[in-house]
Amino acid sequence: MKRIFLVEDDQAIAKNLILLLQSEGFTVRHASTQSDAFGELTQNQFDLALIDVSLPDGNGFIVY
């Protein structure tokens, strides 16, 4: 099963994307801040990352 990493601070958007991706058979991990994203990346590997550019504690460009 493919693993997707979603970094999105808007909870409504994240919830909808997670439901959609899971319904297609993907495993999804979610982080809502840059610091949470770094924590996930140190512990997990992903096949694809979907990253919001504008995060509350930094820039999404440097997350991955």
PDBQT receptor file of N, H, CA, C and O in Angstrom, charges set to zero:
ATOM      1  N   MET A   1       0.836  -1.172   0.000  1.00  0.00    +0.000 N 
ATOM      2  CA  MET A   1       0.000   0.000   0.000  1.00  0.00    +0.000 C 
ATOM      3  C   MET A   1       0.885   1.242   0.000  1.00  0.00    +0.000 C 
ATOM      4  O   MET A   1       1.853   1.308   0.758  1.00  0.00    +0.000 OA
ATOM      5  N   LYS A   2       0.575   2.206  -0.822  1.00  0.00    +0.000 N 
ATOM      6  H   LYS A   2      -0.211   2.153  -1.438  1.00  0.00    +0.000 HD
ATOM      7  CA  LYS A   2       1.347   3.440  -0.923  1.00  0.00    +0.000 C 
ATOM      8  C   LYS A   2       1.059   4.352   0.262  1.00  0.00    +0.000 C 
ATOM      9  O   LYS A   2      -0.080   4.481   0.710  1.00  0.00    +0.000 OA
ATOM     10  N   ARG A   3       2.134   4.986   0.763  1.00  0.00    +0.000 N 
ATOM     11  H   ARG A   3       3.060   4.881   0.399  1.00  0.00    +0.000 HD
ATOM     12  CA  ARG A   3       2.020   5.866   1.931  1.00  0.00    +0.000 C 
ATOM     13  C   ARG A   3       2.169   7.324   1.490  1.00  0.00    +0.000 C 
ATOM     14  O   ARG A   3       3.148   7.690   0.840  1.00  0.00    +0.000 OA
ATOM     15  N   ILE A   4       1.192   8.139   1.850  1.00  0.00    +0.000 N 
ATOM     16  H   ILE A   4       0.397   7.842   2.378  1.00  0.00    +0.000 HD
ATOM     17  CA  ILE A   4       1.196   9.553   1.506  1.00  0.00    +0.000 C 
ATOM     18  C   ILE A   4       1.331  10.379   2.774  1.00  0.00    +0.000 C 
ATOM     19  O   ILE A   4       0.701  10.100   3.794  1.00  0.00    +0.000 OA
ATOM     20  N   PHE A   5       2.165  11.398   2.685  1.00  0.00    +0.000 N 
ATOM     21  H   PHE A   5       2.677  11.625   1.856  1.00  0.00    +0.000 HD
ATOM     22  CA  PHE A   5       2.367  12.326   3.788  1.00  0.00    +0.000 C 
ATOM     23  C   PHE A   5       1.703  13.647   3.418  1.00  0.00    +0.000 C 
ATOM     24  O   PHE A   5       2.070  14.279   2.428  1.00  0.00    +0.000 OA
ATOM     25  N   LEU A   6       0.733  14.055   4.212  1.00  0.00    +0.000 N 
ATOM     26  H   LEU A   6       0.435  13.541   5.017  1.00  0.00    +0.000 HD
ATOM     27  CA  LEU A   6      -0.008  15.289   3.974  1.00  0.00    +0.000 C 
ATOM     28  C   LEU A   6       0.374  16.317   5.028  1.00  0.00    +0.000 C 
ATOM     29  O   LEU A   6       0.227  16.073   6.225  1.00  0.00    +0.000 OA
ATOM     30  N   VAL A   7       0.866  17.467   4.580  1.00  0.00    +0.000 N 
ATOM     31  H   VAL A   7       0.986  17.666   3.607  1.00  0.00    +0.000 HD
ATOM     32  CA  VAL A   7       1.179  18.576   5.480  1.00  0.00    +0.000 C 
ATOM     33  C   VAL A   7       0.215  19.705   5.111  1.00  0.00    +0.000 C 
ATOM     34  O   VAL A   7       0.369  20.358   4.079  1.00  0.00    +0.000 OA
ATOM     35  N   GLU A   8      -0.771  19.918   5.963  1.00  0.00    +0.000 N 
ATOM     36  H   GLU A   8      -0.896  19.388   6.801  1.00  0.00    +0.000 HD
ATOM     37  CA  GLU A   8      -1.827  20.898   5.702  1.00  0.00    +0.000 C 
ATOM     38  C   GLU A   8      -2.326  21.453   7.023  1.00  0.00    +0.000 C 
ATOM     39  O   GLU A   8      -2.709  20.692   7.912  1.00  0.00    +0.000 OA
ATOM     40  N   ASP A   9      -2.324  22.784   7.160  1.00  0.00    +0.000 N 
ATOM     41  H   ASP A   9      -2.012  23.402   6.438  1.00  0.00    +0.000 HD
ATOM     42  CA  ASP A   9      -2.755  23.394   8.419  1.00  0.00    +0.000 C 
ATOM     43  C   ASP A   9      -4.255  23.633   8.498  1.00  0.00    +0.000 C 
ATOM     44  O   ASP A   9      -4.787  23.791   9.597  1.00  0.00    +0.000 OA
ATOM     45  N   ASP A  10      -4.945  23.664   7.379  1.00  0.00    +0.000 N 
ATOM     46  H   ASP A  10      -4.512  23.535   6.486  1.00  0.00    +0.000 HD
ATOM     47  CA  ASP A  10      -6.398  23.842   7.380  1.00  0.00    +0.000 C 
ATOM     48  C   ASP A  10      -7.048  22.481   7.649  1.00  0.00    +0.000 C 
ATOM     49  O   ASP A  10      -6.992  21.584   6.807  1.00  0.00    +0.000 OA
ATOM     50  N   GLN A  11      -7.656  22.334   8.814  1.00  0.00    +0.000 N 
ATOM     51  H   GLN A  11      -7.701  23.062   9.498  1.00  0.00    +0.000 HD
ATOM     52  CA  GLN A  11      -8.185  21.033   9.232  1.00  0.00    +0.000 C 
ATOM     53  C   GLN A  11      -9.298  20.517   8.331  1.00  0.00    +0.000 C 
ATOM     54  O   GLN A  11      -9.402  19.309   8.117  1.00  0.00    +0.000 OA
ATOM     55  N   ALA A  12     -10.132  21.405   7.798  1.00  0.00    +0.000 N 
ATOM     56  H   ALA A  12     -10.047  22.386   7.972  1.00  0.00    +0.000 HD
ATOM     57  CA  ALA A  12     -11.216  20.971   6.908  1.00  0.00    +0.000 C 
ATOM     58  C   ALA A  12     -10.658  20.402   5.610  1.00  0.00    +0.000 C 
ATOM     59  O   ALA A  12     -11.120  19.366   5.131  1.00  0.00    +0.000 OA
ATOM     60  N   ILE A  13      -9.664  21.081   5.042  1.00  0.00    +0.000 N 
ATOM     61  H   ILE A  13      -9.289  21.922   5.432  1.00  0.00    +0.000 HD
ATOM     62  CA  ILE A  13      -9.027  20.584   3.822  1.00  0.00    +0.000 C 
ATOM     63  C   ILE A  13      -8.339  19.253   4.095  1.00  0.00    +0.000 C 
ATOM     64  O   ILE A  13      -8.477  18.306   3.322  1.00  0.00    +0.000 OA
ATOM     65  N   ALA A  14      -7.600  19.185   5.195  1.00  0.00    +0.000 N 
ATOM     66  H   ALA A  14      -7.488  19.955   5.823  1.00  0.00    +0.000 HD
ATOM     67  CA  ALA A  14      -6.887  17.949   5.544  1.00  0.00    +0.000 C 
ATOM     68  C   ALA A  14      -7.859  16.790   5.713  1.00  0.00    +0.000 C 
ATOM     69  O   ALA A  14      -7.615  15.694   5.208  1.00  0.00    +0.000 OA
ATOM     70  N   LYS A  15      -8.957  17.027   6.420  1.00  0.00    +0.000 N 
ATOM     71  H   LYS A  15      -9.154  17.918   6.830  1.00  0.00    +0.000 HD
ATOM     72  CA  LYS A  15      -9.926  15.960   6.654  1.00  0.00    +0.000 C 
ATOM     73  C   LYS A  15     -10.481  15.421   5.341  1.00  0.00    +0.000 C 
ATOM     74  O   LYS A  15     -10.573  14.207   5.156  1.00  0.00    +0.000 OA
ATOM     75  N   ASN A  16     -10.850  16.319   4.428  1.00  0.00    +0.000 N 
ATOM     76  H   ASN A  16     -10.775  17.304   4.578  1.00  0.00    +0.000 HD
ATOM     77  CA  ASN A  16     -11.402  15.894   3.142  1.00  0.00    +0.000 C 
ATOM     78  C   ASN A  16     -10.374  15.158   2.293  1.00  0.00    +0.000 C 
ATOM     79  O   ASN A  16     -10.695  14.148   1.667  1.00  0.00    +0.000 OA
ATOM     80  N   LEU A  17      -9.146  15.654   2.267  1.00  0.00    +0.000 N 
ATOM     81  H   LEU A  17      -8.885  16.474   2.775  1.00  0.00    +0.000 HD
ATOM     82  CA  LEU A  17      -8.100  14.973   1.505  1.00  0.00    +0.000 C 
ATOM     83  C   LEU A  17      -7.791  13.591   2.075  1.00  0.00    +0.000 C 
ATOM     84  O   LEU A  17      -7.598  12.631   1.329  1.00  0.00    +0.000 OA
ATOM     85  N   ILE A  18      -7.747  13.502   3.381  1.00  0.00    +0.000 N 
ATOM     86  H   ILE A  18      -7.904  14.282   3.987  1.00  0.00    +0.000 HD
ATOM     87  CA  ILE A  18      -7.477  12.209   4.017  1.00  0.00    +0.000 C 
ATOM     88  C   ILE A  18      -8.577  11.204   3.670  1.00  0.00    +0.000 C 
ATOM     89  O   ILE A  18      -8.288  10.065   3.304  1.00  0.00    +0.000 OA
ATOM     90  N   LEU A  19      -9.817  11.620   3.783  1.00  0.00    +0.000 N 
ATOM     91  H   LEU A  19     -10.053  12.546   4.080  1.00  0.00    +0.000 HD
ATOM     92  CA  LEU A  19     -10.932  10.721   3.451  1.00  0.00    +0.000 C 
ATOM     93  C   LEU A  19     -10.876  10.286   1.991  1.00  0.00    +0.000 C 
ATOM     94  O   LEU A  19     -11.080   9.112   1.683  1.00  0.00    +0.000 OA
ATOM     95  N   LEU A  20     -10.601  11.221   1.102  1.00  0.00    +0.000 N 
ATOM     96  H   LEU A  20     -10.435  12.175   1.352  1.00  0.00    +0.000 HD
ATOM     97  CA  LEU A  20     -10.521  10.903  -0.324  1.00  0.00    +0.000 C 
ATOM     98  C   LEU A  20      -9.388   9.928  -0.609  1.00  0.00    +0.000 C 
ATOM     99  O   LEU A  20      -9.586   8.924  -1.293  1.00  0.00    +0.000 OA
ATOM    100  N   LEU A  21      -8.202  10.221  -0.085  1.00  0.00    +0.000 N 
ATOM    101  H   LEU A  21      -8.042  11.037   0.471  1.00  0.00    +0.000 HD
ATOM    102  CA  LEU A  21      -7.042   9.373  -0.346  1.00  0.00    +0.000 C 
ATOM    103  C   LEU A  21      -7.202   7.983   0.266  1.00  0.00    +0.000 C 
ATOM    104  O   LEU A  21      -6.826   6.986  -0.350  1.00  0.00    +0.000 OA
ATOM    105  N   GLN A  22      -7.755   7.914   1.469  1.00  0.00    +0.000 N 
ATOM    106  H   GLN A  22      -8.060   8.725   1.969  1.00  0.00    +0.000 HD
ATOM    107  CA  GLN A  22      -7.982   6.612   2.089  1.00  0.00    +0.000 C 
ATOM    108  C   GLN A  22      -9.011   5.799   1.319  1.00  0.00    +0.000 C 
ATOM    109  O   GLN A  22      -8.896   4.577   1.231  1.00  0.00    +0.000 OA
ATOM    110  N   SER A  23     -10.013   6.464   0.761  1.00  0.00    +0.000 N 
ATOM    111  H   SER A  23     -10.106   7.458   0.833  1.00  0.00    +0.000 HD
ATOM    112  CA  SER A  23     -11.026   5.743  -0.018  1.00  0.00    +0.000 C 
ATOM    113  C   SER A  23     -10.436   5.158  -1.296  1.00  0.00    +0.000 C 
ATOM    114  O   SER A  23     -10.998   4.229  -1.877  1.00  0.00    +0.000 OA
ATOM    115  N   GLU A  24      -9.294   5.709  -1.735  1.00  0.00    +0.000 N 
ATOM    116  H   GLU A  24      -8.838   6.463  -1.263  1.00  0.00    +0.000 HD
ATOM    117  CA  GLU A  24      -8.604   5.187  -2.913  1.00  0.00    +0.000 C 
ATOM    118  C   GLU A  24      -7.556   4.144  -2.543  1.00  0.00    +0.000 C 
ATOM    119  O   GLU A  24      -6.840   3.643  -3.410  1.00  0.00    +0.000 OA
ATOM    120  N   GLY A  25      -7.466   3.816  -1.256  1.00  0.00    +0.000 N 
ATOM    121  H   GLY A  25      -8.047   4.223  -0.551  1.00  0.00    +0.000 HD
ATOM    122  CA  GLY A  25      -6.575   2.749  -0.825  1.00  0.00    +0.000 C 
ATOM    123  C   GLY A  25      -5.212   3.186  -0.311  1.00  0.00    +0.000 C 
ATOM    124  O   GLY A  25      -4.352   2.342  -0.059  1.00  0.00    +0.000 OA
ATOM    125  N   PHE A  26      -5.001   4.478  -0.152  1.00  0.00    +0.000 N 
ATOM    126  H   PHE A  26      -5.699   5.163  -0.356  1.00  0.00    +0.000 HD
ATOM    127  CA  PHE A  26      -3.716   4.967   0.341  1.00  0.00    +0.000 C 
ATOM    128  C   PHE A  26      -3.698   5.034   1.859  1.00  0.00    +0.000 C 
ATOM    129  O   PHE A  26      -4.733   5.229   2.498  1.00  0.00    +0.000 OA
ATOM    130  N   THR A  27      -2.513   4.870   2.427  1.00  0.00    +0.000 N 
ATOM    131  H   THR A  27      -1.673   4.711   1.908  1.00  0.00    +0.000 HD
ATOM    132  CA  THR A  27      -2.284   5.128   3.834  1.00  0.00    +0.000 C 
ATOM    133  C   THR A  27      -1.825   6.570   3.938  1.00  0.00    +0.000 C 
ATOM    134  O   THR A  27      -0.915   6.986   3.221  1.00  0.00    +0.000 OA
ATOM    135  N   VAL A  28      -2.453   7.344   4.831  1.00  0.00    +0.000 N 
ATOM    136  H   VAL A  28      -3.193   7.006   5.413  1.00  0.00    +0.000 HD
ATOM    137  CA  VAL A  28      -2.151   8.773   4.922  1.00  0.00    +0.000 C 
ATOM    138  C   VAL A  28      -1.719   9.128   6.339  1.00  0.00    +0.000 C 
ATOM    139  O   VAL A  28      -2.373   8.759   7.314  1.00  0.00    +0.000 OA
ATOM    140  N   ARG A  29      -0.604   9.854   6.435  1.00  0.00    +0.000 N 
ATOM    141  H   ARG A  29      -0.073  10.154   5.642  1.00  0.00    +0.000 HD
ATOM    142  CA  ARG A  29      -0.161  10.455   7.699  1.00  0.00    +0.000 C 
ATOM    143  C   ARG A  29      -0.289  11.955   7.516  1.00  0.00    +0.000 C 
ATOM    144  O   ARG A  29      -0.016  12.483   6.437  1.00  0.00    +0.000 OA
ATOM    145  N   HIS A  30      -0.706  12.641   8.571  1.00  0.00    +0.000 N 
ATOM    146  H   HIS A  30      -0.928  12.213   9.447  1.00  0.00    +0.000 HD
ATOM    147  CA  HIS A  30      -0.970  14.071   8.480  1.00  0.00    +0.000 C 
ATOM    148  C   HIS A  30      -0.193  14.845   9.538  1.00  0.00    +0.000 C 
ATOM    149  O   HIS A  30      -0.078  14.415  10.686  1.00  0.00    +0.000 OA
ATOM    150  N   ALA A  31       0.332  15.984   9.131  1.00  0.00    +0.000 N 
ATOM    151  H   ALA A  31       0.238  16.333   8.199  1.00  0.00    +0.000 HD
ATOM    152  CA  ALA A  31       0.947  16.947  10.045  1.00  0.00    +0.000 C 
ATOM    153  C   ALA A  31       0.387  18.314   9.688  1.00  0.00    +0.000 C 
ATOM    154  O   ALA A  31       0.148  18.610   8.518  1.00  0.00    +0.000 OA
ATOM    155  N   SER A  32       0.177  19.148  10.706  1.00  0.00    +0.000 N 
ATOM    156  H   SER A  32       0.370  18.907  11.657  1.00  0.00    +0.000 HD
ATOM    157  CA  SER A  32      -0.411  20.458  10.439  1.00  0.00    +0.000 C 
ATOM    158  C   SER A  32       0.570  21.612  10.608  1.00  0.00    +0.000 C 
ATOM    159  O   SER A  32       0.221  22.765  10.350  1.00  0.00    +0.000 OA
ATOM    160  N   THR A  33       1.790  21.314  11.037  1.00  0.00    +0.000 N 
ATOM    161  H   THR A  33       2.073  20.379  11.247  1.00  0.00    +0.000 HD
ATOM    162  CA  THR A  33       2.806  22.359  11.175  1.00  0.00    +0.000 C 
ATOM    163  C   THR A  33       4.136  21.865  10.620  1.00  0.00    +0.000 C 
ATOM    164  O   THR A  33       4.347  20.671  10.409  1.00  0.00    +0.000 OA
ATOM    165  N   GLN A  34       5.016  22.818  10.396  1.00  0.00    +0.000 N 
ATOM    166  H   GLN A  34       4.845  23.788  10.568  1.00  0.00    +0.000 HD
ATOM    167  CA  GLN A  34       6.344  22.476   9.906  1.00  0.00    +0.000 C 
ATOM    168  C   GLN A  34       7.101  21.604  10.912  1.00  0.00    +0.000 C 
ATOM    169  O   GLN A  34       7.749  20.631  10.526  1.00  0.00    +0.000 OA
ATOM    170  N   SER A  35       7.023  21.945  12.175  1.00  0.00    +0.000 N 
ATOM    171  H   SER A  35       6.497  22.736  12.489  1.00  0.00    +0.000 HD
ATOM    172  CA  SER A  35       7.746  21.166  13.186  1.00  0.00    +0.000 C 
ATOM    173  C   SER A  35       7.182  19.751  13.309  1.00  0.00    +0.000 C 
ATOM    174  O   SER A  35       7.948  18.801  13.474  1.00  0.00    +0.000 OA
ATOM    175  N   ASP A  36       5.868  19.593  13.231  1.00  0.00    +0.000 N 
ATOM    176  H   ASP A  36       5.246  20.364  13.097  1.00  0.00    +0.000 HD
ATOM    177  CA  ASP A  36       5.268  18.249  13.244  1.00  0.00    +0.000 C 
ATOM    178  C   ASP A  36       5.708  17.450  12.019  1.00  0.00    +0.000 C 
ATOM    179  O   ASP A  36       5.953  16.247  12.104  1.00  0.00    +0.000 OA
ATOM    180  N   ALA A  37       5.805  18.131  10.886  1.00  0.00    +0.000 N 
ATOM    181  H   ALA A  37       5.607  19.108  10.816  1.00  0.00    +0.000 HD
ATOM    182  CA  ALA A  37       6.223  17.464   9.650  1.00  0.00    +0.000 C 
ATOM    183  C   ALA A  37       7.643  16.923   9.781  1.00  0.00    +0.000 C 
ATOM    184  O   ALA A  37       7.918  15.792   9.381  1.00  0.00    +0.000 OA
ATOM    185  N   PHE A  38       8.542  17.727  10.337  1.00  0.00    +0.000 N 
ATOM    186  H   PHE A  38       8.319  18.646  10.662  1.00  0.00    +0.000 HD
ATOM    187  CA  PHE A  38       9.915  17.254  10.531  1.00  0.00    +0.000 C 
ATOM    188  C   PHE A  38       9.956  16.036  11.445  1.00  0.00    +0.000 C 
ATOM    189  O   PHE A  38      10.734  15.110  11.218  1.00  0.00    +0.000 OA
ATOM    190  N   GLY A  39       9.121  16.040  12.474  1.00  0.00    +0.000 N 
ATOM    191  H   GLY A  39       8.489  16.793  12.657  1.00  0.00    +0.000 HD
ATOM    192  CA  GLY A  39       9.055  14.891  13.374  1.00  0.00    +0.000 C 
ATOM    193  C   GLY A  39       8.605  13.630  12.667  1.00  0.00    +0.000 C 
ATOM    194  O   GLY A  39       9.169  12.558  12.886  1.00  0.00    +0.000 OA
ATOM    195  N   GLU A  40       7.593  13.749  11.820  1.00  0.00    +0.000 N 
ATOM    196  H   GLU A  40       7.135  14.619  11.642  1.00  0.00    +0.000 HD
ATOM    197  CA  GLU A  40       7.110  12.595  11.057  1.00  0.00    +0.000 C 
ATOM    198  C   GLU A  40       8.180  12.072  10.106  1.00  0.00    +0.000 C 
ATOM    199  O   GLU A  40       8.343  10.863   9.946  1.00  0.00    +0.000 OA
ATOM    200  N   LEU A  41       8.906  12.993   9.478  1.00  0.00    +0.000 N 
ATOM    201  H   LEU A  41       8.773  13.975   9.608  1.00  0.00    +0.000 HD
ATOM    202  CA  LEU A  41       9.912  12.586   8.499  1.00  0.00    +0.000 C 
ATOM    203  C   LEU A  41      11.092  11.873   9.136  1.00  0.00    +0.000 C 
ATOM    204  O   LEU A  41      11.758  11.076   8.475  1.00  0.00    +0.000 OA
ATOM    205  N   THR A  42      11.359  12.141  10.397  1.00  0.00    +0.000 N 
ATOM    206  H   THR A  42      10.817  12.788  10.934  1.00  0.00    +0.000 HD
ATOM    207  CA  THR A  42      12.466  11.443  11.055  1.00  0.00    +0.000 C 
ATOM    208  C   THR A  42      12.084  10.022  11.439  1.00  0.00    +0.000 C 
ATOM    209  O   THR A  42      12.957   9.190  11.687  1.00  0.00    +0.000 OA
ATOM    210  N   GLN A  43      10.786   9.734  11.491  1.00  0.00    +0.000 N 
ATOM    211  H   GLN A  43      10.077  10.410  11.290  1.00  0.00    +0.000 HD
ATOM    212  CA  GLN A  43      10.331   8.418  11.938  1.00  0.00    +0.000 C 
ATOM    213  C   GLN A  43       9.700   7.564  10.851  1.00  0.00    +0.000 C 
ATOM    214  O   GLN A  43       9.519   6.362  11.043  1.00  0.00    +0.000 OA
ATOM    215  N   ASN A  44       9.361   8.164   9.708  1.00  0.00    +0.000 N 
ATOM    216  H   ASN A  44       9.509   9.141   9.552  1.00  0.00    +0.000 HD
ATOM    217  CA  ASN A  44       8.629   7.433   8.670  1.00  0.00    +0.000 C 
ATOM    218  C   ASN A  44       9.182   7.737   7.291  1.00  0.00    +0.000 C 
ATOM    219  O   ASN A  44       9.843   8.753   7.075  1.00  0.00    +0.000 OA
ATOM    220  N   GLN A  45       8.895   6.822   6.353  1.00  0.00    +0.000 N 
ATOM    221  H   GLN A  45       8.358   5.997   6.529  1.00  0.00    +0.000 HD
ATOM    222  CA  GLN A  45       9.211   7.034   4.947  1.00  0.00    +0.000 C 
ATOM    223  C   GLN A  45       7.901   7.043   4.178  1.00  0.00    +0.000 C 
ATOM    224  O   GLN A  45       6.959   6.332   4.528  1.00  0.00    +0.000 OA
ATOM    225  N   PHE A  46       7.847   7.860   3.118  1.00  0.00    +0.000 N 
ATOM    226  H   PHE A  46       8.612   8.438   2.833  1.00  0.00    +0.000 HD
ATOM    227  CA  PHE A  46       6.623   8.020   2.348  1.00  0.00    +0.000 C 
ATOM    228  C   PHE A  46       6.909   7.883   0.867  1.00  0.00    +0.000 C 
ATOM    229  O   PHE A  46       8.029   8.111   0.409  1.00  0.00    +0.000 OA
ATOM    230  N   ASP A  47       5.872   7.504   0.121  1.00  0.00    +0.000 N 
ATOM    231  H   ASP A  47       4.963   7.319   0.493  1.00  0.00    +0.000 HD
ATOM    232  CA  ASP A  47       5.978   7.397  -1.328  1.00  0.00    +0.000 C 
ATOM    233  C   ASP A  47       5.674   8.729  -2.010  1.00  0.00    +0.000 C 
ATOM    234  O   ASP A  47       6.151   8.995  -3.113  1.00  0.00    +0.000 OA
ATOM    235  N   LEU A  48       4.880   9.555  -1.346  1.00  0.00    +0.000 N 
ATOM    236  H   LEU A  48       4.492   9.339  -0.450  1.00  0.00    +0.000 HD
ATOM    237  CA  LEU A  48       4.478  10.843  -1.910  1.00  0.00    +0.000 C 
ATOM    238  C   LEU A  48       4.194  11.813  -0.777  1.00  0.00    +0.000 C 
ATOM    239  O   LEU A  48       3.651  11.427   0.258  1.00  0.00    +0.000 OA
ATOM    240  N   ALA A  49       4.563  13.080  -0.974  1.00  0.00    +0.000 N 
ATOM    241  H   ALA A  49       5.004  13.394  -1.815  1.00  0.00    +0.000 HD
ATOM    242  CA  ALA A  49       4.253  14.117   0.011  1.00  0.00    +0.000 C 
ATOM    243  C   ALA A  49       3.427  15.207  -0.658  1.00  0.00    +0.000 C 
ATOM    244  O   ALA A  49       3.774  15.691  -1.735  1.00  0.00    +0.000 OA
ATOM    245  N   LEU A  50       2.340  15.582  -0.013  1.00  0.00    +0.000 N 
ATOM    246  H   LEU A  50       2.058  15.188   0.862  1.00  0.00    +0.000 HD
ATOM    247  CA  LEU A  50       1.514  16.712  -0.437  1.00  0.00    +0.000 C 
ATOM    248  C   LEU A  50       1.678  17.770   0.640  1.00  0.00    +0.000 C 
ATOM    249  O   LEU A  50       1.226  17.587   1.770  1.00  0.00    +0.000 OA
ATOM    250  N   ILE A  51       2.326  18.883   0.291  1.00  0.00    +0.000 N 
ATOM    251  H   ILE A  51       2.693  19.032  -0.627  1.00  0.00    +0.000 HD
ATOM    252  CA  ILE A  51       2.729  19.844   1.304  1.00  0.00    +0.000 C 
ATOM    253  C   ILE A  51       2.172  21.231   0.999  1.00  0.00    +0.000 C 
ATOM    254  O   ILE A  51       2.373  21.768  -0.090  1.00  0.00    +0.000 OA
ATOM    255  N   ASP A  52       1.478  21.793   1.965  1.00  0.00    +0.000 N 
ATOM    256  H   ASP A  52       1.315  21.357   2.849  1.00  0.00    +0.000 HD
ATOM    257  CA  ASP A  52       1.004  23.166   1.896  1.00  0.00    +0.000 C 
ATOM    258  C   ASP A  52       2.210  24.091   1.984  1.00  0.00    +0.000 C 
ATOM    259  O   ASP A  52       3.104  23.869   2.801  1.00  0.00    +0.000 OA
ATOM    260  N   VAL A  53       2.243  25.117   1.157  1.00  0.00    +0.000 N 
ATOM    261  H   VAL A  53       1.517  25.297   0.493  1.00  0.00    +0.000 HD
ATOM    262  CA  VAL A  53       3.381  26.030   1.145  1.00  0.00    +0.000 C 
ATOM    263  C   VAL A  53       3.358  26.966   2.345  1.00  0.00    +0.000 C 
ATOM    264  O   VAL A  53       4.404  27.255   2.925  1.00  0.00    +0.000 OA
ATOM    265  N   SER A  54       2.197  27.432   2.714  1.00  0.00    +0.000 N 
ATOM    266  H   SER A  54       1.347  27.196   2.243  1.00  0.00    +0.000 HD
ATOM    267  CA  SER A  54       2.072  28.413   3.795  1.00  0.00    +0.000 C 
ATOM    268  C   SER A  54       1.610  27.723   5.080  1.00  0.00    +0.000 C 
ATOM    269  O   SER A  54       0.437  27.377   5.227  1.00  0.00    +0.000 OA
ATOM    270  N   LEU A  55       2.546  27.530   6.001  1.00  0.00    +0.000 N 
ATOM    271  H   LEU A  55       3.499  27.811   5.882  1.00  0.00    +0.000 HD
ATOM    272  CA  LEU A  55       2.252  26.866   7.265  1.00  0.00    +0.000 C 
ATOM    273  C   LEU A  55       2.353  27.875   8.404  1.00  0.00    +0.000 C 
ATOM    274  O   LEU A  55       3.050  28.880   8.265  1.00  0.00    +0.000 OA
ATOM    275  N   PRO A  56       1.681  27.636   9.518  1.00  0.00    +0.000 N 
ATOM    276  CA  PRO A  56       1.675  28.619  10.600  1.00  0.00    +0.000 C 
ATOM    277  C   PRO A  56       3.041  28.871  11.242  1.00  0.00    +0.000 C 
ATOM    278  O   PRO A  56       3.274  29.942  11.804  1.00  0.00    +0.000 OA
ATOM    279  N   ASP A  57       3.932  27.902  11.163  1.00  0.00    +0.000 N 
ATOM    280  H   ASP A  57       3.743  27.032  10.708  1.00  0.00    +0.000 HD
ATOM    281  CA  ASP A  57       5.244  28.071  11.801  1.00  0.00    +0.000 C 
ATOM    282  C   ASP A  57       6.403  28.037  10.812  1.00  0.00    +0.000 C 
ATOM    283  O   ASP A  57       7.549  27.822  11.209  1.00  0.00    +0.000 OA
ATOM    284  N   GLY A  58       6.119  28.245   9.539  1.00  0.00    +0.000 N 
ATOM    285  H   GLY A  58       5.189  28.420   9.217  1.00  0.00    +0.000 HD
ATOM    286  CA  GLY A  58       7.199  28.269   8.576  1.00  0.00    +0.000 C 
ATOM    287  C   GLY A  58       6.726  28.027   7.165  1.00  0.00    +0.000 C 
ATOM    288  O   GLY A  58       5.536  28.108   6.860  1.00  0.00    +0.000 OA
ATOM    289  N   ASN A  59       7.687  27.729   6.307  1.00  0.00    +0.000 N 
ATOM    290  H   ASN A  59       8.653  27.664   6.555  1.00  0.00    +0.000 HD
ATOM    291  CA  ASN A  59       7.459  27.566   4.889  1.00  0.00    +0.000 C 
ATOM    292  C   ASN A  59       7.453  26.089   4.524  1.00  0.00    +0.000 C 
ATOM    293  O   ASN A  59       8.354  25.352   4.923  1.00  0.00    +0.000 OA
ATOM    294  N   GLY A  60       6.461  25.651   3.778  1.00  0.00    +0.000 N 
ATOM    295  H   GLY A  60       5.729  26.250   3.453  1.00  0.00    +0.000 HD
ATOM    296  CA  GLY A  60       6.361  24.263   3.375  1.00  0.00    +0.000 C 
ATOM    297  C   GLY A  60       7.434  23.829   2.390  1.00  0.00    +0.000 C 
ATOM    298  O   GLY A  60       7.683  22.634   2.229  1.00  0.00    +0.000 OA
ATOM    299  N   PHE A  61       8.078  24.800   1.723  1.00  0.00    +0.000 N 
ATOM    300  H   PHE A  61       7.876  25.771   1.854  1.00  0.00    +0.000 HD
ATOM    301  CA  PHE A  61       9.117  24.442   0.744  1.00  0.00    +0.000 C 
ATOM    302  C   PHE A  61      10.306  23.733   1.389  1.00  0.00    +0.000 C 
ATOM    303  O   PHE A  61      10.968  22.934   0.726  1.00  0.00    +0.000 OA
ATOM    304  N   ILE A  62      10.589  23.996   2.642  1.00  0.00    +0.000 N 
ATOM    305  H   ILE A  62      10.051  24.645   3.181  1.00  0.00    +0.000 HD
ATOM    306  CA  ILE A  62      11.769  23.376   3.251  1.00  0.00    +0.000 C 
ATOM    307  C   ILE A  62      11.457  22.090   4.009  1.00  0.00    +0.000 C 
ATOM    308  O   ILE A  62      12.353  21.493   4.606  1.00  0.00    +0.000 OA
ATOM    309  N   VAL A  63      10.206  21.660   3.992  1.00  0.00    +0.000 N 
ATOM    310  H   VAL A  63       9.478  22.144   3.507  1.00  0.00    +0.000 HD
ATOM    311  CA  VAL A  63       9.821  20.466   4.745  1.00  0.00    +0.000 C 
ATOM    312  C   VAL A  63      10.399  19.212   4.120  1.00  0.00    +0.000 C 
ATOM    313  O   VAL A  63      10.890  18.349   4.848  1.00  0.00    +0.000 OA
ATOM    314  N   TYR A  64      10.361  19.077   2.827  1.00  0.00    +0.000 N 
ATOM    315  H   TYR A  64       9.961  19.778   2.236  1.00  0.00    +0.000 HD
ATOM    316  CA  TYR A  64      10.765  17.818   2.207  1.00  0.00    +0.000 C 
ATOM    317  C   TYR A  64      11.957  17.993   1.321  1.00  0.00    +0.000 C 
ATOM    318  O   TYR A  64      12.428  17.027   0.721  1.00  0.00    +0.000 OA
TER     319      TYR A  64
